Amino acid sequence: MSLIKTMSFFFFSFVIALCFIPAHAARFDITNQCRDTVWAAAVPGGGKQLNSGESWTIDVPAGTAKSRIWARTGCSFDGSGHGGCQTGDCEGLLECQKYGSPPNTLAEFALNQNSPGYYTNLDFVDISLVDGFNVPMDFSPTISNGCQRGSITCTADINGQCPNELRTQGGCNNPCTVYKTDQYCCNSGPCGSTPLSKFFKDRCPDAYSYPQDDPTSLFTCPGGTNYRVVFCP
C-alpha cells in the first residue's frame, strides 16, 4: 500500500470512528441564591432541597428533549421523600418524576437536536412563564461561545405586581392556567399575545409569556454546552 493510500485509509477510518463517538452529557449547575430554602426539581434529574447558597449538579444525557428545571417553594417532606409543596409540586414527591404544578418559573431545554437541512447538534434553551412564575431565574451557558444569548433572565418582581386575577399563593399564574381557553393556551392552532401575557413579557422580555412566543424567547447553543441555573440571581 502506498503512503498516500495508507494515509487515506487512516483518515477515512478516523472520520468513520468520529461518527460513532457518543455525545457527552450536559452538566447543569443549579444554585439557590434566594434568602429562603427552595426544593430544586428537574425532569430528568429528580429533586433536592437547597438552602440559601447551596448548589446541586446534575448530568443530563445527550439527546434529551422536553426537559425542565424549576424551584419548588413551601415544601415539606417526610423521611421517605413524600409530602408536598406550595408551588411547583410534582405529585408530592421530593424526587420528581413528572413536571411540577403551576405556578413555577421554568428553565426548559432540548439537547443535541438535529433537523436534516436545517440544523445539526444544537441545544434549544429557554425560560418559560407559560406555567406562571414563582421565583426569579437566570439560565445561562457556563461558557457562551457560539450561543445566541449569554444569559436568559427573568428577575422582575412578578409576584408583587401580579394582576389580581392571576394571583395565587406563593406565585403568579399564567392566564392559561386560570382560564384554560384557546386564546391563552393556543390549543387549537395559532394564537398571539394578550394583555395578560404582555404583563409577563414587559417584565421578562427574554421569557416565554404564552405558548407560541418562540421568536423572542427560544435560543440555541452548540451541542455539548454546559449550563447553570440560578434561583433569585
C-alpha positions as CSV (number, residue, x, y, z in Angstrom):
1,M,0.0,0.0,0.0
2,S,1.4,3.4,-1.0
3,L,1.9,6.2,1.6
4,I,-0.9,8.2,0.1
5,K,-3.2,5.2,0.1
6,T,-2.2,4.4,3.7
7,M,-2.9,8.0,4.8
8,S,-6.2,8.0,3.0
9,F,-7.1,4.7,4.7
10,F,-6.3,6.0,8.2
11,F,-8.1,9.4,7.5
12,F,-11.2,7.6,6.4
13,S,-11.1,5.3,9.4
14,F,-10.7,8.3,11.7
15,V,-13.7,10.0,10.2
16,I,-15.8,6.9,10.5
17,A,-14.7,6.5,14.1
18,L,-15.7,10.1,14.9
19,C,-19.2,9.3,13.7
20,F,-19.5,6.7,16.5
21,I,-18.1,8.8,19.3
22,P,-21.1,9.3,21.7
23,A,-22.0,12.9,22.6
24,H,-21.3,13.7,26.2
25,A,-24.0,14.5,28.8
26,A,-24.6,18.2,29.6
27,R,-23.9,19.4,33.1
28,F,-26.3,21.7,34.9
29,D,-25.2,23.5,38.0
30,I,-28.2,24.6,39.9
31,T,-27.8,27.2,42.7
32,N,-30.2,28.7,45.2
33,Q,-29.4,32.4,45.9
34,C,-32.9,33.1,47.4
35,R,-33.0,34.1,51.0
36,D,-35.3,31.1,51.7
37,T,-34.9,27.4,51.1
38,V,-36.2,26.1,47.8
39,W,-36.5,22.5,46.6
40,A,-34.9,22.3,43.2
41,A,-36.6,19.9,40.7
42,A,-35.5,18.5,37.4
43,V,-37.0,16.2,34.8
44,P,-34.9,14.2,34.2
45,G,-32.9,14.5,37.4
46,G,-35.3,14.3,40.4
47,G,-35.1,16.8,43.2
48,K,-33.1,18.2,46.1
49,Q,-33.6,20.6,49.0
50,L,-31.3,23.6,48.6
51,N,-30.9,26.0,51.5
52,S,-29.8,29.5,50.6
53,G,-26.4,29.5,48.9
54,E,-26.4,25.7,48.2
55,S,-25.9,24.1,44.8
56,W,-26.8,20.8,43.1
57,T,-25.3,19.4,39.9
58,I,-27.0,17.0,37.5
59,D,-25.8,15.5,34.3
60,V,-28.4,15.2,31.5
61,P,-27.8,12.6,28.7
62,A,-27.2,13.9,25.2
63,G,-30.3,13.9,23.0
64,T,-32.7,14.5,25.9
65,A,-35.7,16.7,24.9
66,K,-38.7,18.2,26.7
67,S,-36.7,18.7,29.8
68,R,-37.1,21.3,32.5
69,I,-35.6,22.6,35.8
70,W,-37.6,24.6,38.4
71,A,-37.7,25.7,42.0
72,R,-40.4,24.5,44.4
73,T,-41.4,26.6,47.4
74,G,-43.2,26.0,50.7
75,C,-42.4,22.3,50.8
76,S,-42.5,19.6,53.5
77,F,-41.4,16.0,53.0
78,D,-41.1,13.1,55.4
79,G,-38.2,10.7,55.6
80,S,-39.4,8.7,52.7
81,G,-39.5,11.7,50.4
82,H,-43.3,12.1,50.3
83,G,-45.1,15.4,51.1
84,G,-46.0,18.4,49.1
85,C,-45.1,22.0,48.0
86,Q,-47.0,25.3,47.8
87,T,-45.6,25.9,44.3
88,G,-44.1,23.6,41.7
89,D,-45.2,20.4,43.4
90,C,-44.6,17.2,41.5
91,E,-47.2,14.7,42.8
92,G,-46.0,15.1,46.4
93,L,-42.5,13.6,45.7
94,L,-39.1,15.0,46.7
95,E,-37.6,13.1,43.7
96,C,-39.7,14.5,40.8
97,Q,-40.6,12.0,38.1
98,K,-43.1,14.3,36.3
99,Y,-43.5,18.1,35.7
100,G,-44.5,20.3,38.5
101,S,-47.8,22.1,39.2
102,P,-48.2,25.8,38.3
103,P,-47.1,28.4,39.2
104,N,-43.4,27.7,38.6
105,T,-40.7,29.5,36.6
106,L,-39.2,27.0,34.2
107,A,-35.8,26.5,32.6
108,E,-36.5,24.4,29.6
109,F,-34.1,22.6,27.2
110,A,-33.7,20.1,24.4
111,L,-30.1,18.8,23.9
112,N,-28.2,17.8,20.7
113,Q,-31.2,18.2,18.4
114,N,-31.0,17.6,14.7
115,S,-33.2,18.5,11.7
116,P,-31.9,17.5,8.3
117,G,-31.3,20.5,6.1
118,Y,-31.9,23.0,9.0
119,Y,-29.6,22.4,11.9
120,T,-27.3,19.8,13.4
121,N,-26.4,19.2,17.1
122,L,-28.0,22.2,18.6
123,D,-29.3,22.7,22.1
124,F,-32.6,24.7,22.4
125,V,-33.0,26.6,25.7
126,D,-35.5,29.0,27.2
127,I,-37.1,30.4,30.3
128,S,-40.8,29.9,30.3
129,L,-43.6,31.6,32.2
130,V,-46.3,29.6,30.5
131,D,-46.7,27.8,33.8
132,G,-46.6,31.0,35.7
133,F,-43.9,32.5,38.0
134,N,-42.8,31.6,41.5
135,V,-39.1,32.7,41.8
136,P,-36.7,34.8,39.7
137,M,-34.3,32.9,37.5
138,D,-31.1,33.1,35.4
139,F,-30.4,30.4,32.9
140,S,-27.0,30.6,31.1
141,P,-24.3,28.6,29.5
142,T,-21.2,28.2,31.6
143,I,-19.2,29.3,28.5
144,S,-21.2,31.3,26.0
145,N,-19.0,30.7,22.9
146,G,-21.4,30.1,20.0
147,C,-24.6,30.6,22.0
148,Q,-27.2,33.1,20.7
149,R,-27.5,34.5,24.2
150,G,-25.0,34.6,27.0
151,S,-27.8,34.6,29.7
152,I,-31.5,34.3,29.8
153,T,-33.1,36.1,32.8
154,C,-36.4,36.7,34.5
155,T,-35.7,38.8,37.6
156,A,-38.7,41.2,37.8
157,D,-41.0,41.4,40.9
158,I,-43.7,39.5,39.1
159,N,-45.2,38.1,42.4
160,G,-45.5,41.6,43.8
161,Q,-47.0,43.1,40.7
162,C,-49.2,40.2,39.6
163,P,-52.7,41.1,38.3
164,N,-55.4,40.2,40.8
165,E,-57.0,37.6,38.6
166,L,-53.7,35.8,38.3
167,R,-52.6,35.9,42.0
168,T,-52.2,32.7,43.9
169,Q,-50.5,31.5,47.0
170,G,-46.7,31.7,46.5
171,G,-46.7,32.9,42.9
172,C,-48.4,34.4,39.9
173,N,-50.4,32.2,37.5
174,N,-50.2,32.4,33.7
175,P,-53.6,33.2,32.2
176,C,-53.7,29.8,30.5
177,T,-53.7,28.1,34.0
178,V,-56.6,30.3,35.2
179,Y,-58.8,30.5,32.1
180,K,-57.8,27.4,30.1
181,T,-59.1,28.8,26.8
182,D,-57.6,28.7,23.3
183,Q,-57.0,32.4,23.5
184,Y,-54.4,31.9,26.3
185,C,-53.3,28.3,25.8
186,C,-53.0,28.0,22.0
187,N,-54.6,24.6,21.9
188,S,-56.3,25.0,18.5
189,G,-53.8,26.5,16.0
190,P,-52.0,29.8,16.0
191,C,-52.6,32.4,18.8
192,G,-50.9,35.6,19.8
193,S,-50.1,37.8,22.8
194,T,-52.8,39.1,25.0
195,P,-52.9,42.0,27.6
196,L,-52.3,39.4,30.3
197,S,-49.4,37.7,28.6
198,K,-48.0,41.1,27.9
199,F,-47.8,41.7,31.6
200,F,-45.2,38.9,31.8
201,K,-43.4,39.9,28.5
202,D,-43.0,43.5,29.6
203,R,-41.2,42.4,32.8
204,C,-39.3,39.5,31.4
205,P,-38.7,40.0,27.7
206,D,-36.4,37.0,27.4
207,A,-39.0,34.6,28.6
208,Y,-42.0,32.8,27.0
209,S,-45.2,34.6,28.0
210,Y,-47.6,32.4,26.0
211,P,-47.1,29.0,24.3
212,Q,-46.3,30.4,20.8
213,D,-43.9,33.1,22.0
214,D,-41.0,31.4,20.1
215,P,-39.4,34.2,18.1
216,T,-38.2,36.3,21.1
217,S,-37.9,33.5,23.7
218,L,-36.2,30.4,22.2
219,F,-32.4,30.4,21.9
220,T,-29.7,27.9,20.8
221,C,-26.3,26.8,21.9
222,P,-23.9,24.3,20.3
223,G,-24.5,20.7,21.5
224,G,-22.1,19.8,24.3
225,T,-22.6,23.1,26.2
226,N,-22.9,23.0,30.0
227,Y,-25.3,25.3,31.8
228,R,-26.1,27.0,35.1
229,V,-29.5,27.7,36.6
230,V,-29.7,30.3,39.4
231,F,-32.8,30.9,41.5
232,C,-33.0,34.5,42.7
233,P,-29.9,35.8,40.8
